[in-house]
Amino acid sequence: MASRRRGTTEAQFDKWVKEGRGSGQHAGYKPWLKVNDLPSQGRVHRIYGYKSRRTHHLLSDLELAVFLMLEWHPSVTQIREQFPLQRTLTRKLAKQAGIKHPCIAGVDQYMSSDFLVNSVEPDRPKFVLQAKYKEALEDPHTVEKLELERRYWRSKSLPWFLVTEKEVPQAVLRNIQWLYPAQHRSESDVELDLQQIQFYAHHLEANPDKTLVAVCKKLDVAYDLSPGDSLFEMRQLLAKRYFKFDIGVPNTKLKAKDLQPGDLSHIREAYLVSNQ
């Protein structure tokens, strides 16, 4: 939202509109705010999105955490970050609610929502998330702007949710951070994947009470591999969702019996369909 950055001039707003910021779909979407638009203080992130095939601009650690959870969720099809709100409408809603519109140096600022999300869920095909640290909610001006944002999306008939760090399970986040870099599926060899699934499923079944890490270490020694090779391959298979497991269990504590391989025929069929 506007309070996280310096005031922007009307000339800059016009330039952003001409650049197409806040418009487009999937790889063609351009966020309204980018990390280099912010003051130097604070933690910001640029991260590649495998769903969108583009770089996402995230303005806090909390936004990064929410993005990773959205990116991991199989029902999410599109994530548009830093999505701008129509200023004519936010001005109108602010006046109706008796809320002071965000304004810096005499210029009404554009507001933005952290995430506009598309989903395949029939009861919630599109929704909006705003990520905010709990301590920020102690500021009355921040609360007013959140209320204005909520009213905006209600007028658009879209569900709007406020997410704080309390709603982000740390075990889930750490697992996703571990798996996320391994999600890239370009040049995937489905037959090799299927062979690996069968190989690891056999050894996991034979060692049900050992941790995943212990089984992989044992395989590295047995097959004269470099330390970590087997765990790296398993990490890739897990990232591709070829094994079912509880994402809430820390990866270091996952036991072999907690991992169930998917149906190989379905995996092969899904791969062939996706590449036709």
Sequence and secondary structure as in RCSB ss.txt:
>XXXX:A:sequence
MASRRRGTTEAQFDKWVKEGRGSGQHAGYKPWLKVNDLPSQGRVHRIYGYKSRRTHHLLSDLELAVFLMLEWHPS
VTQIREQFPLQRTLTRKLAKQAGIKHPCIAGVDQYMSSDFLVNSVEPDRPKFVLQAKYKEALEDPHTVEKLELER
RYWRSKSLPWFLVTEKEVPQAVLRNIQWLYPAQHRSESDVELDLQQIQFYAHHLEANPDKTLVAVCKKLDVAYDL
SPGDSLFEMRQLLAKRYFKFDIGVPNTKLKAKDLQPGDLSHIREAYLVSNQ
>XXXX:A:secstr
 GGGS    HHHHHHHHHHTTT   GGG   SS GGGS SSS  EEEEETTTTEEEEE SHHHHHHHHHHHH TT
EEEEEEEEE  HHHHHHHHHHHT    EETTEE   EEEEEEEES TT SEEEEEE  GGGGGSHHHHHHHHHHH
HHHHHTT  EEEE GGGS HHHHHHHHHHGGG   TT  HHHHHHHHHHHHHHHHH TTSBHHHHHHHHHHHTT 
 TTHHHHHHHHHHHTT EE  TTS GGG BGGG EE  HHHHHHHHHHHT 
